[in-house]
Amino acid sequence: MNLKGPLLLVGCGKMGGALLEGWLARGLSPAQVWIVEPNTAALQGEIARGVHHAPDAAALPADFKPALVVFAVKPQMLAAALPAYRRFAEQGAAALSIAAGWRLAGFEKALGEKTPVVRAMPNTPAAVGRGMTVLCANANADRKLRDLCGELLSAVGETAWVDDEALIDAVTAVSGGGPAYIFLLIECLAKAGVEAGLPEDLAMQCARVTVAGAGELVHIASESASKLRENVTSPGGTTLEALKILMADDGLQPLMTRAIAAATKRSRELG
C-alpha cells in the first residue's frame, strides 16, 4: 500500500476491526497504524501485533502527523469527535470516512475546506472479506488518494466509485442495508417451510444453507442472476409455481422497490 506516513484509525469496532484485519493481511505494517479506541481491552491482540493505541485523540503524541485519518466511529459520535482531528488535517492529513449519512461537506466544515476527503459506504460482509463498498471523493482528493482509499477498502471486498455523492443514499439502501434484507429472506423462507410442514430446525437449516450456497454461486458464476434463476426453473415444475407468485405484479419486485425507496429517503434525511 502506497501510504506515505502513519494511518490513524478512529474507532475499531466491528467494521473498523474488519478493515484493520484486511489491511494487515495485505501487508500494511502494524507499526504504521495508530488506533484511537477507548475500549482498550478489545485491542489486546492488535496491540500485541505492534499496532499503536491511544484511548482518545488527546493521548496521541504531540508530534504525530498521520498521512490519512480513517473515521470508523458511529455517525452520531462524529460531530463531537471531529474537532479533535482538525489539527491533523491542517498538517496535511487526508480523511477517509465510513460513517453513514455524513456528507463530504460536513467533513470539510469540521476539518477545513481544503481537506482531501473520501467517503465510503461499506457493508457488514466486509467482516468475512465479501464486502461491497462504494466510494466518492471531494474535489481536493487527487488520484493517489483515490487509489489508496480504493485499495484500503478492497482489502475487505469489492469496490466501486461514483462521482455524484447523492448516489450514496441509494447505495446505502441497496448494499448498506442489503445484508439485513437477505437475513430477513432467510427468516421468511424458514417460516414458510415450517408452515409447509417442516420441523423448525430443518426449515432454518434449509433456508440458511440454500441462501449461502446461492450467494456463493452468484459470486463465482459468469452468468447473470436472471440466467441463474432460469437455470433452476424447469418448465411446469415446482419452482415455476413459486415464481409466479414472487414475480407477479404485486410480488417481490414492487415490495423491494418500495423498501429501497424508503431507505434511500431516510438516508437523505439523516444527511
C-alpha positions in Angstrom: 0.0 0.0 0.0 1.4 3.4 -1.1 0.9 5.1 2.3 3.3 8.0 2.9 3.1 8.1 6.7 1.1 6.7 9.6 -2.5 5.7 9.2 -4.8 6.8 12.1 -7.9 4.6 12.6 -10.5 6.4 14.7 -12.8 3.7 16.1 -12.1 0.0 16.0 -15.4 -1.7 16.4 -16.7 -4.4 14.0 -16.2 -2.5 10.8 -13.0 -0.8 11.9 -11.7 -4.1 13.1 -12.6 -5.8 9.8 -10.8 -3.1 7.9 -7.7 -3.4 10.1 -7.5 -7.1 9.6 -7.8 -6.7 5.9 -5.0 -4.1 5.8 -2.6 -6.1 7.9 -3.3 -9.2 5.7 -2.5 -7.1 2.7 0.9 -6.3 4.1 0.4 -3.0 5.9 2.9 -2.8 8.7 1.3 -2.8 12.2 3.9 -0.2 13.2 2.4 2.2 10.7 -1.1 2.0 12.3 -2.4 4.0 15.2 -5.8 3.4 16.7 -7.9 5.7 18.8 -10.3 3.5 20.7 -11.5 3.9 24.3 -12.1 0.1 24.7 -8.5 -0.9 25.2 -9.4 -4.4 26.4 -10.8 -5.2 22.9 -7.5 -4.3 21.3 -5.1 -6.6 23.1 -4.5 -8.8 20.1 -3.8 -5.8 17.8 -1.5 -4.1 20.4 0.4 -7.4 20.8 1.0 -7.4 17.0 2.6 -4.0 17.2 -0.3 -1.6 16.4 -0.1 1.6 18.3 -3.0 2.6 20.5 -4.4 5.7 22.2 -7.7 5.9 24.2 -8.6 9.3 22.7 -7.2 11.9 20.4 -5.7 13.9 23.3 -3.4 10.9 24.1 -1.7 10.9 20.7 1.9 12.2 20.6 2.2 15.9 20.2 4.4 15.5 17.1 2.2 12.8 15.5 1.5 13.6 11.8 -0.7 10.9 10.1 -1.0 10.8 6.3 -4.6 9.5 6.5 -7.2 9.6 9.2 -9.9 6.9 8.8 -13.1 7.6 10.7 -14.9 4.4 11.6 -17.0 5.6 14.5 -20.8 5.6 14.8 -22.3 8.6 12.8 -23.9 10.1 15.9 -20.5 10.3 17.5 -18.7 12.2 14.7 -19.9 15.7 15.4 -18.3 15.6 18.9 -15.2 13.7 17.7 -14.1 15.6 14.5 -12.8 18.9 16.1 -10.0 17.0 17.8 -8.7 15.8 14.4 -8.7 19.2 12.6 -5.1 19.8 13.6 -4.0 16.7 11.6 -6.0 18.0 8.5 -4.3 21.3 8.9 -0.9 19.5 8.8 -1.9 17.9 5.5 -3.6 14.7 6.5 -6.4 13.4 4.3 -9.7 11.9 5.6 -11.5 8.7 4.8 -14.9 8.1 6.3 -17.1 5.1 6.5 -19.8 6.8 8.6 -23.2 6.6 7.1 -25.1 9.8 6.4 -22.1 12.1 6.8 -21.7 14.2 3.7 -18.3 15.4 2.3 -19.3 19.0 3.1 -19.7 18.1 6.7 -16.1 16.9 6.9 -14.9 20.0 5.0 -16.7 22.2 7.5 -15.3 20.3 10.5 -11.7 19.7 9.3 -11.1 22.6 6.9 -12.4 23.3 3.4 -9.1 22.3 1.8 -9.0 18.9 3.4 -9.0 16.0 0.9 -11.9 13.7 1.9 -13.1 10.4 0.6 -16.4 9.0 1.7 -17.1 5.2 1.6 -20.2 3.1 2.2 -19.2 -0.4 3.1 -21.4 -3.2 4.4 -21.1 -5.9 7.1 -19.9 -8.8 4.8 -16.6 -6.9 5.0 -16.1 -8.9 8.2 -15.6 -12.1 6.0 -13.9 -10.4 3.1 -17.0 -10.2 1.0 -18.0 -6.6 1.5 -19.3 -4.2 -1.1 -18.1 -0.6 -0.8 -18.9 2.4 -2.9 -16.7 5.5 -2.6 -16.9 9.1 -3.7 -14.4 12.0 -3.1 -14.4 15.7 -2.9 -12.5 18.0 -5.3 -9.4 18.1 -3.0 -8.8 14.4 -3.3 -6.2 13.6 -6.0 -5.8 10.3 -7.9 -3.2 9.0 -5.5 -5.6 9.4 -2.6 -8.4 7.8 -4.5 -6.2 4.9 -5.4 -5.1 4.5 -1.8 -8.6 4.6 -0.4 -9.8 2.1 -3.1 -7.0 -0.2 -2.1 -7.8 0.1 1.6 -11.4 -0.8 1.0 -10.7 -3.6 -1.5 -8.9 -5.4 1.3 -12.4 -6.4 2.6 -14.3 -7.0 -0.7 -15.3 -5.3 -3.9 -15.3 -1.6 -4.6 -16.9 0.9 -7.0 -16.8 4.7 -7.3 -19.4 7.3 -8.0 -18.9 10.9 -8.9 -22.3 12.0 -7.7 -22.4 11.9 -3.9 -26.2 11.9 -4.0 -26.0 8.3 -5.2 -24.5 7.2 -1.9 -28.0 7.4 -0.4 -29.3 4.7 -2.8 -26.1 2.7 -2.2 -26.8 2.8 1.5 -30.3 1.5 0.8 -29.2 -1.3 -1.5 -25.8 -2.7 -0.3 -25.5 -1.0 3.1 -28.8 -2.4 4.3 -28.9 -5.3 1.9 -27.5 -7.9 4.3 -30.4 -7.3 6.6 -32.9 -7.9 3.7 -31.1 -11.2 3.0 -31.2 -12.2 6.6 -35.0 -11.4 6.6 -35.3 -13.6 3.5 -33.8 -16.5 5.4 -36.2 -15.9 8.3 -39.2 -15.8 5.9 -38.1 -18.8 3.9 -37.6 -20.8 7.1 -41.0 -19.8 8.4 -42.7 -20.7 5.2 -41.0 -24.1 5.4 -42.4 -24.6 8.9 -45.9 -23.7 7.7 -45.4 -26.2 4.9 -44.8 -28.9 7.5 -41.0 -28.9 8.1 -39.6 -29.1 11.6 -38.3 -25.6 12.6 -34.6 -26.6 12.9 -34.7 -28.3 9.5 -36.5 -25.4 7.9 -33.9 -23.0 9.2 -31.0 -25.2 8.1 -32.5 -25.5 4.6 -33.0 -21.7 4.4 -29.6 -20.7 5.7 -27.6 -23.2 3.6 -29.6 -22.5 0.5 -29.2 -18.7 0.6 -25.5 -19.1 1.5 -25.0 -21.5 -1.4 -26.9 -19.4 -3.8 -24.8 -16.4 -2.8 -21.6 -18.3 -3.5 -22.9 -19.5 -6.8 -23.8 -16.0 -8.0 -20.4 -14.8 -6.7 -18.4 -17.2 -8.9 -20.7 -17.6 -11.9 -20.2 -15.7 -15.1 -24.0 -15.8 -15.9 -26.4 -13.1 -14.7 -28.7 -13.5 -11.8 -31.6 -13.8 -14.1 -29.9 -16.6 -16.1 -29.1 -18.5 -12.9 -32.8 -18.2 -11.9 -33.8 -19.6 -15.2 -31.4 -22.5 -14.8 -33.2 -23.5 -11.6 -36.6 -23.2 -13.1 -38.0 -26.2 -15.0 -41.0 -25.7 -17.3 -44.1 -26.8 -15.4 -42.1 -27.5 -12.3 -42.4 -26.5 -8.6 -40.1 -23.6 -8.8 -42.1 -22.0 -11.6 -45.2 -22.1 -9.4 -43.5 -20.3 -6.6 -42.0 -17.7 -9.1 -45.5 -17.0 -10.5 -46.3 -15.6 -7.1 -43.0 -13.9 -6.4 -42.8 -12.3 -9.9 -46.4 -11.2 -10.0 -47.4 -7.5 -10.4 -47.8 -7.4 -6.6 -44.9 -9.7 -5.8 -41.4 -9.3 -4.7 -40.1 -6.5 -7.1 -42.6 -3.8 -6.2 -42.2 -4.6 -2.5 -38.4 -4.3 -2.8 -38.7 -1.2 -4.8 -40.8 0.5 -2.1 -38.3 -0.7 0.6 -35.3 0.7 -1.2 -37.1 4.0 -1.8 -37.9 4.3 1.9 -34.3 3.5 2.9 -33.0 6.0 0.4 -35.3 8.7 1.6 -34.2 8.1 5.2 -30.6 8.3 4.2 -31.2 11.7 2.6 -33.0 12.8 5.8 -30.1 11.7 8.0 -27.6 13.5 5.8 
